[in-house]
Amino acid sequence: MIMYIGDKVKFHNELGEMTKGEVTEVLSDSYDDVIVNTSGEVEYYSKKTGKYVPVRAKHEGSIFWEVKTDVGVEYVLEKELEGLSGNL
């Protein structure tokens, strides 16, 4: 899914309730430095090449999004997101 910081998303929280919020940051369990590029894809900083490169397929599950909701901040895996829209 192509996603940017500031996008509005919806997902089910840990209580199973549909929750809406705004993406505020991208993080990773596998990489120290991750960003969302101008194409909306997640990249990590490779010390080997000295530049940002796409996240490897085997590490895609380690990427999660910080989402600010009305009641606080949630950390959500991309596969847990139900929707992405500016009209939420």
Steps between C-alpha positions, in 0.01 A plus 500: 500500500635842408480723804629838612549674833179696563270249327173419673453129576259268678569173682372278779668575833595234757139503628365428154352848459527680165737791558594792278818702511783673321835341415773694682810281461636179349714271720667160478611218725772405248642835390622799699418769242190473280320762293209528258633614163320735260336198332343391831726197541698418815878508474779438750845655521761252382836553665653282229386723210473826695149575374134411553388180326167310490419270793574137418200269462610283794489807730169651384330350806726705728364832370230667706327836504443742784140620475366791705137443599250701705598304813877473453762329287476148354769295326357308206643253249414576136303175469276614790389815318145476366496811290684801378310811402484871547123466554501302826 
